[in-house]
Amino acid sequence: MSPRIKSIQPCSDYRLLIEFTNGKQKEYNMNSLINRDKMYEPLKNLPLFNSVVVDGGGYGVSWNDDIDMSEHELWINGVEIISKNTDLTLEEV
């Protein structure tokens, strides 16, 4: 079972930044999907692409009544973002 979506942010080059309820963040690139799937083709319109919202309960995202995507797709095919900030400190020797 995939974690639910906590938040979504549209980014440049038709990418989505997704935060899941388990605390992980992933990036999902929509470029190839927009160019090959008729359902997603309207998202070439940047204002429409940027209007993405999390569906109730976090089980997906949607742009309008006709265009949506499941949390499972975003979780499985998104690329995890690893934070470069750490809480590790070096002890002086």
C-alpha positions as CSV (number, residue, x, y, z in Angstrom):
1,M,0.0,0.0,0.0
2,S,1.3,3.4,-1.0
3,P,1.5,6.3,1.6
4,R,-1.0,9.0,1.0
5,I,-0.1,12.5,-0.3
6,K,0.4,15.3,2.2
7,S,1.2,18.1,-0.2
8,I,2.0,18.7,-3.9
9,Q,3.9,21.5,-5.5
10,P,4.2,22.1,-9.3
11,C,7.7,22.9,-10.4
12,S,9.4,24.0,-13.6
13,D,9.7,21.7,-16.6
14,Y,6.4,19.9,-15.7
15,R,7.7,18.3,-12.6
16,L,5.8,17.7,-9.4
17,L,7.3,17.8,-5.9
18,I,5.2,15.5,-3.7
19,E,5.4,15.1,0.1
20,F,3.9,11.9,1.4
21,T,2.4,11.2,4.9
22,N,5.4,9.0,5.8
23,G,7.7,12.1,5.5
24,K,9.4,11.1,2.2
25,Q,9.5,13.5,-0.7
26,K,9.6,12.5,-4.3
27,E,9.8,14.3,-7.7
28,Y,7.6,13.1,-10.5
29,N,8.5,14.3,-14.1
30,M,5.3,14.7,-16.2
31,N,7.1,15.6,-19.4
32,S,6.9,12.3,-21.3
33,L,3.4,11.6,-20.0
34,I,2.2,15.0,-21.2
35,N,3.7,14.4,-24.7
36,R,2.4,10.8,-25.2
37,D,-0.9,10.5,-23.4
38,K,-3.9,12.5,-24.7
39,M,-5.5,12.6,-21.2
40,Y,-2.5,14.7,-19.9
41,E,-1.9,16.8,-23.1
42,P,-4.0,19.7,-21.8
43,L,-1.4,20.1,-19.0
44,K,0.9,21.7,-21.5
45,N,-1.1,24.8,-20.6
46,L,1.1,26.0,-17.7
47,P,-1.7,27.7,-15.6
48,L,-3.7,24.4,-15.7
49,F,-0.6,22.4,-14.8
50,N,0.1,24.7,-11.9
51,S,-3.5,24.3,-10.6
52,V,-2.8,20.8,-9.3
53,V,-4.3,20.0,-5.9
54,V,-4.3,17.0,-3.5
55,D,-7.5,15.0,-3.6
56,G,-9.5,14.4,-0.4
57,G,-7.8,11.9,1.9
58,G,-4.5,12.2,-0.1
59,Y,-5.3,9.3,-2.4
60,G,-4.3,11.2,-5.5
61,V,-3.9,14.6,-7.2
62,S,-6.1,16.3,-9.7
63,W,-6.1,19.3,-12.1
64,N,-9.8,19.2,-13.0
65,D,-12.7,16.7,-13.3
66,D,-11.0,15.0,-16.2
67,I,-7.3,14.9,-15.3
68,D,-6.0,13.1,-12.2
69,M,-3.3,10.8,-10.9
70,S,-3.2,8.2,-8.1
71,E,-0.9,8.4,-5.1
72,H,0.3,4.9,-6.1
73,E,1.6,6.1,-9.5
74,L,3.4,9.1,-7.9
75,W,4.9,6.9,-5.2
76,I,6.1,4.0,-7.4
77,N,7.4,6.2,-10.3
78,G,8.5,9.3,-8.4
79,V,12.2,9.8,-7.6
80,E,13.0,10.1,-4.0
81,I,14.6,13.4,-2.9
82,I,17.4,12.8,-0.4
83,S,18.1,15.8,1.8
84,K,21.7,16.9,1.8
85,N,21.2,18.4,5.2
86,T,22.1,16.1,8.1
87,D,22.1,16.4,11.8
88,L,25.5,14.7,12.0
89,T,28.4,16.7,13.6
90,L,32.0,15.9,13.6
91,E,33.8,15.6,16.9
92,E,37.1,17.4,17.3
93,V,39.9,15.0,17.9
